[in-house]
Amino acid sequence: MTIAKLYIINFAGACLVAWAWLSGSLHHFSGHAIVYVLLAVFAYGVVASFVSARRIAKATSQTIDAVLVRSEHLDLVVKALFILAVIGTGYGISAAFSSVSADAMATPEGARAAGGSMLSGAGTAYGSSVVGLSLALWSMINVRIVRTAGALRAGEL
């Protein structure tokens, strides 16, 4: 039943992502390197959630504690996504202000170029925050499903 819940939650999430992509809401997030790092960590977390759920389903009452200990790394995935989102935000803000100088602001062309650079950096900051925190929330749901299944198998709930 746990694996079915994971399939349902992840299929629903994938449908939301597909809808957002087709509606054009995700196109401005796709060009930043931090987004690809976030997606890689998230993909690892999804696969690890399914592997942990399968191990929990096959565990006996004697081995369930060991399986639960082996799945504690799932919490690190959620934390890593959150931290990477914050790092991306800091990087975007830093990039936004790094190209602004008093000399560049002296001419209208320089001010326009600095403004464009600031908007690009703000886009990186915003994009990494939205993507990272959304994926962290999604991963938290996956981890919760796995943890609840483990607690039920161990007889704690």
HELIX and SHEET records of a PDB file:
HELIX    1   1 THR A    2  LEU A   22  1                                  21    
HELIX    2   2 HIS A   27  PHE A   29  5                                   3    
HELIX    3   3 ALA A   33  LYS A   58  1                                  26    
HELIX    4   4 ILE A   64  ARG A   70  1                                   7    
HELIX    5   5 HIS A   73  SER A   98  1                                  26    
HELIX    6   6 ALA A  104  ALA A  106  5                                   3    
HELIX    7   7 PRO A  108  ALA A  154  1                                  47    
END                                                                             
